[in-house]
Amino acid sequence: MQINNNQKGNMTKERKITLNAEKRKVIADQFQSFYEDKVKDKLVQAKESYDLMREKAKEKINQVVRYHQPQEDIDTIRKMIQKYNRSGGELYEDNCFYVERPIMKVDDEGREYESKDEVHVRFNMGRNFARAYYRDELKAKGLNPDFQLSINDDYSKRNPKYYNDESAVNTYLGFSNSSNEDKSITKPVAKWESDFQLWTIGSSYCHSRQFKVDESTLNFFKMYVASADEVIKEHQQMYSYVEGKMKTLRLGLKSYRTFDQAKALADKIGVVLNETMMNESSSLALSIYSPENLASLLEDKEVLTREQKIAFARKQMQQSVN
Protein backbone atom coordinates (compact mmCIF):
# COMPACT_ATOMS: atom_id res chain seq x y z
CA MET A 1 0.00 0.00 0.00
CA GLN A 2 1.37 3.37 -1.05
CA ILE A 3 1.21 6.24 1.44
CA ASN A 4 0.66 9.66 -0.11
CA ASN A 5 2.17 12.90 1.13
CA ASN A 6 -0.95 13.98 3.04
CA GLN A 7 -0.96 10.72 4.98
CA LYS A 8 2.72 11.15 5.78
CA GLY A 9 2.02 14.64 7.07
CA ASN A 10 -0.77 13.40 9.32
CA MET A 11 1.44 10.66 10.72
CA THR A 12 4.18 13.20 11.43
CA LYS A 13 1.76 15.45 13.26
CA GLU A 14 0.52 12.57 15.39
CA ARG A 15 4.02 11.47 16.36
CA LYS A 16 4.56 12.31 20.03
CA ILE A 17 7.65 14.07 21.32
CA THR A 18 9.65 11.72 23.54
CA LEU A 19 11.27 13.35 26.55
CA ASN A 20 14.96 13.05 27.41
CA ALA A 21 17.06 14.67 30.14
CA GLU A 22 17.61 17.87 28.16
CA LYS A 23 13.94 18.30 27.29
CA ARG A 24 12.92 17.62 30.88
CA LYS A 25 15.29 20.40 31.98
CA VAL A 26 13.69 22.82 29.50
CA ILE A 27 10.27 21.94 30.91
CA ALA A 28 11.49 22.22 34.51
CA ASP A 29 12.95 25.66 33.81
CA GLN A 30 9.57 26.86 32.56
CA PHE A 31 7.89 25.66 35.75
CA GLN A 32 10.60 27.22 37.89
CA SER A 33 10.14 30.61 36.22
CA PHE A 34 6.39 30.30 36.79
CA TYR A 35 6.76 29.62 40.52
CA GLU A 36 9.42 32.31 40.97
CA ASP A 37 7.14 34.86 39.33
CA LYS A 38 4.44 34.01 41.88
CA VAL A 39 6.56 35.00 44.88
CA LYS A 40 9.34 37.27 43.62
CA ASP A 41 7.37 40.44 44.45
CA LYS A 42 8.20 40.00 48.13
CA LEU A 43 11.92 40.07 47.38
CA VAL A 44 11.46 43.08 45.11
CA GLN A 45 9.54 44.91 47.84
CA ALA A 46 12.20 44.06 50.44
CA LYS A 47 14.88 45.52 48.16
CA GLU A 48 12.85 48.68 47.61
CA SER A 49 12.28 49.10 51.36
CA TYR A 50 15.98 48.64 52.01
CA ASP A 51 16.88 51.23 49.37
CA LEU A 52 14.63 53.79 51.06
CA MET A 53 16.02 53.01 54.51
CA ARG A 54 19.57 53.20 53.19
CA GLU A 55 19.14 56.78 51.98
CA LYS A 56 17.70 57.82 55.34
CA ALA A 57 20.46 55.95 57.18
CA LYS A 58 23.12 57.82 55.22
CA GLU A 59 21.72 61.14 56.44
CA LYS A 60 21.32 59.90 60.00
CA ILE A 61 24.82 58.43 60.38
CA ASN A 62 26.35 61.55 58.88
CA GLN A 63 24.61 63.60 61.59
CA VAL A 64 25.80 61.23 64.33
CA VAL A 65 29.44 61.07 63.19
CA ARG A 66 29.74 64.80 62.57
CA TYR A 67 28.22 65.49 66.00
CA HIS A 68 30.93 63.43 67.71
CA GLN A 69 33.66 64.27 65.21
CA PRO A 70 33.01 67.78 63.80
CA GLN A 71 34.28 68.59 60.34
CA GLU A 72 36.66 71.20 61.75
CA ASP A 73 38.39 68.47 63.77
CA ILE A 74 38.75 66.39 60.61
CA ASP A 75 40.25 69.38 58.79
CA THR A 76 42.64 70.06 61.67
CA ILE A 77 43.95 66.50 61.74
CA ARG A 78 44.32 66.53 57.96
CA LYS A 79 46.53 69.61 58.24
CA MET A 80 48.53 67.98 61.04
CA ILE A 81 49.06 64.88 58.90
CA GLN A 82 50.27 67.04 56.03
CA LYS A 83 52.76 68.67 58.40
CA TYR A 84 53.82 65.75 60.60
CA ASN A 85 52.86 62.71 58.49
CA ARG A 86 51.45 59.86 60.61
CA SER A 87 52.50 61.60 63.81
CA GLY A 88 49.84 64.20 63.11
CA GLY A 89 46.99 61.75 63.71
CA GLU A 90 44.88 59.21 61.86
CA LEU A 91 41.95 59.61 59.48
CA TYR A 92 40.01 56.86 57.73
CA GLU A 93 37.22 57.08 55.14
CA ASP A 94 34.75 54.54 56.47
CA ASN A 95 31.39 52.98 55.60
CA CYS A 96 31.17 50.89 58.77
CA PHE A 97 30.02 52.33 62.11
CA TYR A 98 29.02 51.18 65.57
CA VAL A 99 26.38 53.11 67.51
CA GLU A 100 25.49 52.43 71.11
CA ARG A 101 23.30 53.50 74.02
CA PRO A 102 24.22 52.92 77.68
CA ILE A 103 21.72 50.68 79.48
CA MET A 104 21.42 48.92 82.85
CA LYS A 105 21.14 45.15 83.08
CA VAL A 106 20.51 42.74 85.95
CA ASP A 107 22.66 39.64 86.53
CA ASP A 108 21.51 36.22 87.76
CA GLU A 109 21.77 37.37 91.36
CA GLY A 110 19.63 40.45 90.86
CA ARG A 111 22.47 42.96 90.84
CA GLU A 112 22.39 45.82 88.35
CA TYR A 113 25.36 46.59 86.16
CA GLU A 114 26.12 48.99 83.35
CA SER A 115 26.05 47.66 79.80
CA LYS A 116 25.25 48.96 76.32
CA ASP A 117 22.83 48.33 73.49
CA GLU A 118 24.91 48.28 70.31
CA VAL A 119 24.17 48.20 66.57
CA HIS A 120 26.62 47.59 63.73
CA VAL A 121 25.70 49.96 60.90
CA ARG A 122 27.29 49.10 57.57
CA PHE A 123 26.94 50.47 54.07
CA ASN A 124 29.13 47.93 52.30
CA MET A 125 27.72 44.61 51.12
CA GLY A 126 27.91 41.13 52.61
CA ARG A 127 27.86 38.01 50.44
CA ASN A 128 24.44 36.70 51.46
CA PHE A 129 22.92 40.12 50.90
CA ALA A 130 24.69 40.54 47.55
CA ARG A 131 23.36 37.25 46.19
CA ALA A 132 19.84 38.20 47.25
CA TYR A 133 19.97 41.81 46.03
CA TYR A 134 21.50 40.94 42.65
CA ARG A 135 19.65 37.65 42.17
CA ASP A 136 17.83 38.62 38.98
CA GLU A 137 20.96 40.10 37.46
CA LEU A 138 23.00 37.00 38.30
CA LYS A 139 20.40 34.66 36.80
CA ALA A 140 20.23 36.80 33.65
CA LYS A 141 23.97 36.20 33.26
CA GLY A 142 23.48 32.45 33.52
CA LEU A 143 24.89 32.33 37.08
CA ASN A 144 23.43 30.59 40.13
CA PRO A 145 22.74 32.94 43.06
CA ASP A 146 21.11 30.10 45.04
CA PHE A 147 24.13 27.79 45.36
CA GLN A 148 24.57 28.50 49.07
CA LEU A 149 20.89 27.93 49.84
CA SER A 150 20.88 24.66 47.91
CA ILE A 151 23.04 22.89 50.51
CA ASN A 152 20.90 24.09 53.46
CA ASP A 153 23.96 24.64 55.70
CA ASP A 154 25.10 21.05 55.11
CA TYR A 155 28.65 21.66 53.94
CA SER A 156 29.15 17.98 53.19
CA LYS A 157 26.97 18.59 50.11
CA ARG A 158 29.53 20.90 48.52
CA ASN A 159 30.61 19.41 45.21
CA PRO A 160 32.52 20.66 42.14
CA LYS A 161 29.40 22.38 40.78
CA TYR A 162 28.92 24.18 44.10
CA TYR A 163 32.48 25.53 44.01
CA ASN A 164 32.17 26.49 40.34
CA ASP A 165 28.95 28.38 41.04
CA GLU A 166 30.52 30.06 44.07
CA SER A 167 33.57 31.16 42.10
CA ALA A 168 31.53 32.49 39.17
CA VAL A 169 29.14 34.45 41.41
CA ASN A 170 31.92 35.90 43.58
CA THR A 171 33.85 36.96 40.48
CA TYR A 172 30.85 38.67 38.94
CA LEU A 173 29.92 40.48 42.16
CA GLY A 174 33.51 41.49 42.85
CA PHE A 175 34.34 39.47 45.95
CA SER A 176 37.01 37.80 43.82
CA ASN A 177 39.12 39.64 41.27
CA SER A 178 41.99 38.83 38.94
CA SER A 179 44.72 41.02 37.47
CA ASN A 180 43.64 40.42 33.86
CA GLU A 181 40.09 41.72 34.30
CA ASP A 182 38.77 44.83 32.57
CA LYS A 183 39.35 47.51 35.20
CA SER A 184 36.93 49.88 33.48
CA ILE A 185 34.03 47.71 34.69
CA THR A 186 32.84 48.64 38.18
CA LYS A 187 31.63 45.54 39.96
CA PRO A 188 28.82 45.64 42.55
CA VAL A 189 31.15 45.28 45.56
CA ALA A 190 33.29 48.23 44.45
CA LYS A 191 30.17 50.23 43.63
CA TRP A 192 28.80 49.74 47.13
CA GLU A 193 32.16 50.41 48.78
CA SER A 194 32.38 53.82 47.12
CA ASP A 195 28.67 54.70 47.32
CA PHE A 196 28.88 56.14 50.82
CA GLN A 197 31.89 56.89 53.01
CA LEU A 198 32.61 59.32 55.83
CA TRP A 199 35.94 60.64 57.04
CA THR A 200 36.41 59.49 60.61
CA ILE A 201 39.10 60.03 63.21
CA GLY A 202 41.02 56.85 63.93
CA SER A 203 42.23 53.72 62.17
CA SER A 204 40.48 51.38 59.73
CA TYR A 205 39.31 49.23 62.64
CA CYS A 206 35.57 49.95 62.64
CA HIS A 207 34.81 48.68 66.14
CA SER A 208 37.34 51.09 67.65
CA ARG A 209 34.82 53.89 67.13
CA GLN A 210 31.71 53.81 69.31
CA PHE A 211 29.23 56.62 68.66
CA LYS A 212 26.75 57.21 71.47
CA VAL A 213 23.17 57.90 70.38
CA ASP A 214 19.76 58.23 72.01
CA GLU A 215 17.14 55.47 72.08
CA SER A 216 15.20 56.79 69.09
CA THR A 217 18.31 56.95 66.89
CA LEU A 218 19.44 53.50 67.98
CA ASN A 219 16.03 52.04 67.13
CA PHE A 220 16.16 53.66 63.70
CA PHE A 221 19.47 51.97 62.94
CA LYS A 222 18.04 48.67 64.18
CA MET A 223 15.28 49.06 61.59
CA TYR A 224 17.87 49.82 58.93
CA VAL A 225 19.82 46.66 59.75
CA ALA A 226 16.55 44.70 59.83
CA SER A 227 15.68 45.96 56.34
CA ALA A 228 18.90 44.44 54.99
CA ASP A 229 18.20 41.18 56.83
CA GLU A 230 14.72 41.16 55.28
CA VAL A 231 16.22 41.07 51.78
CA ILE A 232 18.24 37.99 52.75
CA LYS A 233 15.21 36.37 54.40
CA GLU A 234 12.96 36.90 51.37
CA HIS A 235 15.61 35.34 49.14
CA GLN A 236 15.73 32.30 51.42
CA GLN A 237 11.94 31.99 51.58
CA MET A 238 11.60 32.38 47.82
CA TYR A 239 14.14 29.63 47.24
CA SER A 240 12.49 27.32 49.80
CA TYR A 241 9.05 27.77 48.25
CA VAL A 242 10.21 27.26 44.65
CA GLU A 243 12.55 24.38 45.45
CA GLY A 244 9.77 22.63 47.37
CA LYS A 245 7.61 22.76 44.26
CA MET A 246 10.47 21.76 41.96
CA LYS A 247 11.43 18.67 43.96
CA THR A 248 7.92 17.31 43.48
CA LEU A 249 7.88 18.36 39.84
CA ARG A 250 11.23 16.71 39.02
CA LEU A 251 10.00 13.42 40.46
CA GLY A 252 6.92 13.64 38.27
CA LEU A 253 8.89 14.57 35.16
CA LYS A 254 11.08 11.48 35.59
CA SER A 255 7.98 9.32 35.15
CA TYR A 256 6.74 11.23 32.09
CA ARG A 257 7.70 9.76 28.74
CA THR A 258 6.11 12.22 26.30
CA PHE A 259 5.71 15.96 25.97
CA ASP A 260 1.92 15.59 26.02
CA GLN A 261 2.03 14.48 29.65
CA ALA A 262 4.06 17.53 30.65
CA LYS A 263 1.81 19.76 28.55
CA ALA A 264 -1.30 18.47 30.30
CA LEU A 265 0.26 19.26 33.67
CA ALA A 266 1.36 22.73 32.53
CA ASP A 267 -2.12 23.55 31.26
CA LYS A 268 -3.70 22.59 34.58
CA ILE A 269 -1.27 24.77 36.55
CA GLY A 270 -1.12 27.67 34.10
CA VAL A 271 2.47 27.31 32.89
CA VAL A 272 3.21 28.41 29.32
CA LEU A 273 4.61 25.35 27.51
CA ASN A 274 4.64 24.49 23.82
CA GLU A 275 6.37 22.03 21.52
CA THR A 276 8.70 24.58 19.97
CA MET A 277 10.51 24.87 23.30
CA MET A 278 11.57 21.24 22.98
CA ASN A 279 13.61 21.67 19.82
CA GLU A 280 16.49 23.96 20.72
CA SER A 281 18.37 23.28 17.49
CA SER A 282 15.55 24.80 15.42
CA SER A 283 13.16 26.92 17.47
CA LEU A 284 15.82 28.57 19.59
CA ALA A 285 17.94 29.38 16.59
CA LEU A 286 14.94 30.75 14.69
CA SER A 287 13.92 32.89 17.65
CA ILE A 288 17.38 34.20 18.50
CA TYR A 289 18.62 34.71 14.99
CA SER A 290 15.52 36.16 13.37
CA PRO A 291 16.44 39.29 11.37
CA GLU A 292 15.17 41.64 14.08
CA ASN A 293 16.86 39.88 16.99
CA LEU A 294 20.09 39.22 15.14
CA ALA A 295 20.31 42.89 14.14
CA SER A 296 19.88 43.87 17.77
CA LEU A 297 22.59 41.47 18.93
CA LEU A 298 25.00 42.66 16.28
CA GLU A 299 24.29 46.29 17.07
CA ASP A 300 24.96 45.77 20.78
CA LYS A 301 28.01 43.60 20.02
CA GLU A 302 26.66 41.16 22.59
CA VAL A 303 27.92 37.60 22.93
CA LEU A 304 25.36 35.38 24.65
CA THR A 305 26.03 32.29 26.71
CA ARG A 306 24.02 29.16 25.96
CA GLU A 307 21.84 29.82 29.02
CA GLN A 308 21.17 33.41 27.89
CA LYS A 309 20.26 32.23 24.39
CA ILE A 310 17.74 29.76 25.80
CA ALA A 311 16.24 32.37 28.14
CA PHE A 312 16.06 34.91 25.33
CA ALA A 313 14.34 32.46 22.99
CA ARG A 314 11.81 31.39 25.58
CA LYS A 315 10.93 34.98 26.26
CA GLN A 316 10.36 35.57 22.55
CA MET A 317 8.25 32.43 22.22
CA GLN A 318 6.20 33.24 25.30
CA GLN A 319 5.49 36.71 23.96
CA SER A 320 4.35 35.18 20.67
CA VAL A 321 2.02 32.83 22.55
CA ASN A 322 0.54 35.67 24.60
Disulfide bonds with the S-S distance in Angstrom:
Cys96-Cys206 2.00
